[in-house]
Amino acid sequence: MRRLLTAINRRMMKLLIALALIAYVASVWGNFVNMSRSIQENGEQKMEKKIEEVIAPLRDKIRDLEKSFTQKYPPVKFLSEKDRKRILITGGAGFVGSHLTDKLMMDGHEVTVVDNFFTGRKRNVEHWIGHENFELINHDVVEPLYIEGLAKRVGARLLLASTSEVYGDPEVHPQNEDYWGHVNPIGPRACYDEGKRVAETMCYAYMKQEGVEVRVARIFNTFGPRMHMNDGRVVSNFVLQALQGEPLTVYGSGSQTRAFQYVSCNLLSSPPQGNPEEHTILEFARLIKHLVGSGGEIQFLSEAQDDPQRRKPDIRKAKLLLGWEPVVCRVGHKLTLYVRCVYTVYTWYQK
Ligand SMILES: O=c1ccn([C@@H]2O[C@H](COP(=O)(O)OP(=O)(O)O[C@H]3OC[C@@H](O)[C@H](O)[C@H]3O)[C@@H](O)[C@H]2O)c(=O)[nH]1
């Protein structure tokens, strides 16, 4: 009996040991499985993180692309086939050109912009990219006669964007359409001034010889959003200098005058184009200083050679024949509107 019990106990012992062994192996195995699972999970997380890092910028790109597909364009008028014009704007991605592009697009015309992007910027017209009425071509129109030839071939009317610089340092004040100007042909400003004068000459010669319809707009000092910050003109210089707390650089005594025109006023077409509200450069410097509220002093530098001393457009003819006058910086509203316009540029630069 004792022997039987001992045998049973022994068996039980063996069984218990076997069970304990199995439990031990199972727990070791369980730990091993857990460990390898957590290693795997860790690895997966790391991998997921890496994939996410690679994918995130792609996802942003896709979102941008989707946005551009569903892009909302500025409101465009509907024009019938008969009234809708096909218009080519050379330099249409530049400062003035892009505002003209906006106006003509919103008026419902088909606009093709050709620009070599030397000074023009794609972002100035990017809000039209993809619109069915809009085309953007990167091309250098080196030869104005090419454009005149094109105008002749397709029977188009040609508008030349000329400048008040064709009057040089004027001896007639204010300057009207009939004044021939007073330009130093070998001075530092000559290339620009004479370049525009010869462009006018060629357009008129082409009109006489080939019967191409030509218009010339002599644009006076223009400012507004999309102006180049570093082109050295007085509006950009003063606004930037004031924003950076630097002295405002006035060339000469500052008694020379200009009549500044807000860019959108230019687009109502009439030669010459400008705001007949005349200010001295010193007044203008004080105005900017006051607006920006900077501590920058006014610094007088030496006078620029051949700098026109007085400039202001005579807009009587445009008013009489075309009913045109600047609407934003209108005469009579003096400083309030004028300040608002300068402020627009200031906020544009701040952006
Ligand atoms: O930092 C400056 C810059 C300019 N000026 C003065 O401010 C006046 C205006 O100078 P800008 O260079 O802005 O403009 P300008 O009138 O000389 O020429 C302008 O005229 C008509 C446009 O067609 C031309 O593109 C533009 O250059 C000038 O008397 C100039 O000497 C300063 O006193 N300080």
The ligand as an SDF file (V2000), in Angstrom:
LIG
                    3D

 34 36  0  0  0  0  0  0  0  0999 V2000
   15.6660  107.9300  -52.8850 O   0  0  0  0  0  0  0  0  0  0  0  0
   15.2700  108.7910  -53.6940 C   0  0  0  0  0  0  0  0  0  0  0  0
   14.7840  108.4700  -54.9830 C   0  0  0  0  0  0  0  0  0  0  0  0
   14.3740  109.4770  -55.8050 C   0  0  0  0  0  0  0  0  0  0  0  0
   14.4070  110.7830  -55.3830 N   0  0  0  0  0  0  0  0  0  0  0  0
   13.9030  111.8800  -56.2510 C   0  0  0  0  0  0  0  0  0  0  0  0
   12.5180  111.6650  -56.4110 O   0  0  0  0  0  0  0  0  0  0  0  0
   12.0990  112.0820  -57.7060 C   0  0  0  0  0  0  0  0  0  0  0  0
   11.3970  110.9760  -58.4010 C   0  0  0  0  0  0  0  0  0  0  0  0
   12.2960  109.9480  -58.7080 O   0  0  0  0  0  0  0  0  0  0  0  0
   11.8490  108.5280  -59.3070 P   0  0  0  0  0  0  0  0  0  0  0  0
   13.0850  107.7830  -59.6180 O   0  0  0  0  0  0  0  0  0  0  0  0
   10.8640  107.8800  -58.4090 O   0  0  0  0  0  0  0  0  0  0  0  0
   11.0470  108.8890  -60.6170 O   0  0  0  0  0  0  0  0  0  0  0  0
   11.4100  109.8270  -61.8630 P   0  0  0  0  0  0  0  0  0  0  0  0
   10.3750  110.8790  -61.9050 O   0  0  0  0  0  0  0  0  0  0  0  0
   12.8100  110.2940  -61.8190 O   0  0  0  0  0  0  0  0  0  0  0  0
   11.2540  108.8420  -63.0630 O   0  0  0  0  0  0  0  0  0  0  0  0
   10.0140  108.1560  -63.2180 C   0  0  0  0  0  0  0  0  0  0  0  0
    9.2490  108.8370  -64.1000 O   0  0  0  0  0  0  0  0  0  0  0  0
    8.2410  108.2500  -64.8460 C   0  0  0  0  0  0  0  0  0  0  0  0
    8.3790  106.7880  -65.0580 C   0  0  0  0  0  0  0  0  0  0  0  0
    7.9950  106.4080  -66.3530 O   0  0  0  0  0  0  0  0  0  0  0  0
    9.7640  106.3030  -64.8270 C   0  0  0  0  0  0  0  0  0  0  0  0
    9.7440  104.8970  -64.9270 O   0  0  0  0  0  0  0  0  0  0  0  0
   10.2610  106.6850  -63.5110 C   0  0  0  0  0  0  0  0  0  0  0  0
   11.6130  106.3530  -63.3730 O   0  0  0  0  0  0  0  0  0  0  0  0
   13.3620  112.5440  -58.4120 C   0  0  0  0  0  0  0  0  0  0  0  0
   13.4630  113.9290  -58.3020 O   0  0  0  0  0  0  0  0  0  0  0  0
   14.5010  111.8820  -57.6450 C   0  0  0  0  0  0  0  0  0  0  0  0
   15.6880  112.6160  -57.6860 O   0  0  0  0  0  0  0  0  0  0  0  0
   14.8710  111.1070  -54.1270 C   0  0  0  0  0  0  0  0  0  0  0  0
   14.9130  112.2840  -53.7390 O   0  0  0  0  0  0  0  0  0  0  0  0
   15.3040  110.1190  -53.3340 N   0  0  0  0  0  0  0  0  0  0  0  0
  1  2  2  0
  2  3  1  0
  2 34  1  0
  3  4  2  0
  4  5  1  0
  5  6  1  0
  5 32  1  0
  6  7  1  0
  6 30  1  0
  7  8  1  0
  8  9  1  0
  8 28  1  0
  9 10  1  0
 10 11  1  0
 11 12  2  0
 11 13  1  0
 11 14  1  0
 14 15  1  0
 15 16  2  0
 15 17  1  0
 15 18  1  0
 18 19  1  0
 19 20  1  0
 19 26  1  0
 20 21  1  0
 21 22  1  0
 22 23  1  0
 22 24  1  0
 24 25  1  0
 24 26  1  0
 26 27  1  0
 28 29  1  0
 28 30  1  0
 30 31  1  0
 32 33  2  0
 32 34  1  0
M  END
$$$$
